[in-house]
Amino acid sequence: MRKYIPLAGWILVFEAVSVLIGLGTQSSVDGWYAGLVQPSFTPPNIAFPIMWSLLYAMIAAAGYYIWQARQAVGGRLRLKIFIAYMALNWSWSYIFFSLHQLLLGFIWIVVMDILAIAVIAMAWRDLRKAALLMIPPLGWTLFAAALNGAYWWLNR
């Protein structure tokens, strides 16, 4: 049971960051974002905190396993790419919601998806658990990239 404490710590930190991001962008979601022309496939706002809570737990677990394997061959590079992915992930909301940069947000999330694919590919052979945990977040952010691109297109 004790071996799961560090994993729980990772998940707790990622969830806390998620809450802080949500709190930091809430006024823009209720104001600026609500005034945008919405693509027809925009989910209801309640879907986002639910999905991100689940996805951040998965990403945190993947990060934990990647961190544990950092001494393996290629482990440091994989960890650096994961850290870059998280930097883009956590900063996307600021770019999109706070700076109101729809095109930059779209480019940002596409680069983030490329990094997620790189993490999955680098983990697939020897760290399958981390790779599998990253697939649902990648699927959601691919959808979010399409949504972000549609918002940019409709509101340019």
JOQUIUR-V126765 format. One record per residue. RES is the residue in one letter. SS is DSSP state (H for helix, E for strand, C for the rest). OMEGA is omega as a letter, one per 30 degrees, with the letter a starting at -180 (* if undefined). Layout:
# JOQUIUR-V126765
res:RES ss:SS omega:OMEGA
res:RES ss:SS omega:OMEGA
This chain:
# JOQUIUR-V126765
res:M ss:C omega:a
res:R ss:H omega:a
res:K ss:H omega:a
res:Y ss:H omega:a
res:I ss:H omega:l
res:P ss:H omega:l
res:L ss:H omega:l
res:A ss:H omega:l
res:G ss:H omega:l
res:W ss:H omega:a
res:I ss:H omega:l
res:L ss:H omega:l
res:V ss:H omega:a
res:F ss:H omega:l
res:E ss:H omega:l
res:A ss:H omega:l
res:V ss:H omega:l
res:S ss:H omega:l
res:V ss:H omega:l
res:L ss:H omega:l
res:I ss:H omega:l
res:G ss:H omega:l
res:L ss:H omega:a
res:G ss:H omega:a
res:T ss:H omega:a
res:Q ss:H omega:a
res:S ss:H omega:l
res:S ss:H omega:l
res:V ss:H omega:a
res:D ss:H omega:a
res:G ss:C omega:a
res:W ss:C omega:a
res:Y ss:H omega:a
res:A ss:H omega:a
res:G ss:H omega:l
res:L ss:C omega:l
res:V ss:C omega:a
res:Q ss:C omega:l
res:P ss:C omega:a
res:S ss:C omega:a
res:F ss:C omega:l
res:T ss:C omega:l
res:P ss:C omega:l
res:P ss:C omega:a
res:N ss:H omega:a
res:I ss:H omega:a
res:A ss:H omega:a
res:F ss:H omega:l
res:P ss:H omega:l
res:I ss:H omega:a
res:M ss:H omega:a
res:W ss:H omega:l
res:S ss:H omega:l
res:L ss:H omega:a
res:L ss:H omega:l
res:Y ss:H omega:l
res:A ss:H omega:l
res:M ss:H omega:l
res:I ss:H omega:l
res:A ss:H omega:l
res:A ss:H omega:l
res:A ss:H omega:l
res:G ss:H omega:l
res:Y ss:H omega:a
res:Y ss:H omega:l
res:I ss:H omega:l
res:W ss:H omega:l
res:Q ss:H omega:a
res:A ss:C omega:a
res:R ss:C omega:a
res:Q ss:C omega:l
res:A ss:C omega:l
res:V ss:C omega:a
res:G ss:C omega:a
res:G ss:H omega:a
res:R ss:H omega:l
res:L ss:H omega:l
res:R ss:H omega:l
res:L ss:H omega:l
res:K ss:H omega:l
res:I ss:H omega:l
res:F ss:H omega:l
res:I ss:H omega:l
res:A ss:H omega:l
res:Y ss:H omega:a
res:M ss:H omega:l
res:A ss:H omega:l
res:L ss:H omega:a
res:N ss:H omega:a
res:W ss:H omega:a
res:S ss:H omega:a
res:W ss:H omega:a
res:S ss:H omega:l
res:Y ss:H omega:a
res:I ss:H omega:a
res:F ss:H omega:a
res:F ss:H omega:a
res:S ss:H omega:l
res:L ss:C omega:a
res:H ss:C omega:a
res:Q ss:C omega:a
res:L ss:H omega:a
res:L ss:H omega:l
res:L ss:H omega:l
res:G ss:H omega:l
res:F ss:H omega:l
res:I ss:H omega:a
res:W ss:H omega:a
res:I ss:H omega:l
res:V ss:H omega:l
res:V ss:H omega:l
res:M ss:H omega:l
res:D ss:H omega:l
res:I ss:H omega:l
res:L ss:H omega:l
res:A ss:H omega:l
res:I ss:H omega:l
res:A ss:H omega:l
res:V ss:H omega:l
res:I ss:H omega:a
res:A ss:H omega:a
res:M ss:H omega:a
res:A ss:H omega:a
res:W ss:C omega:a
res:R ss:C omega:a
res:D ss:C omega:a
res:L ss:C omega:a
res:R ss:H omega:a
res:K ss:H omega:l
res:A ss:H omega:l
res:A ss:H omega:a
res:L ss:H omega:l
res:L ss:H omega:a
res:M ss:H omega:a
res:I ss:H omega:l
res:P ss:H omega:l
res:P ss:H omega:l
res:L ss:H omega:l
res:G ss:H omega:a
res:W ss:H omega:a
res:T ss:H omega:l
res:L ss:H omega:l
res:F ss:H omega:l
res:A ss:H omega:l
res:A ss:H omega:l
res:A ss:H omega:l
res:L ss:H omega:l
res:N ss:H omega:l
res:G ss:H omega:l
res:A ss:H omega:l
res:Y ss:H omega:l
res:W ss:H omega:a
res:W ss:H omega:a
res:L ss:H omega:a
res:N ss:C omega:a
res:R ss:C omega:*
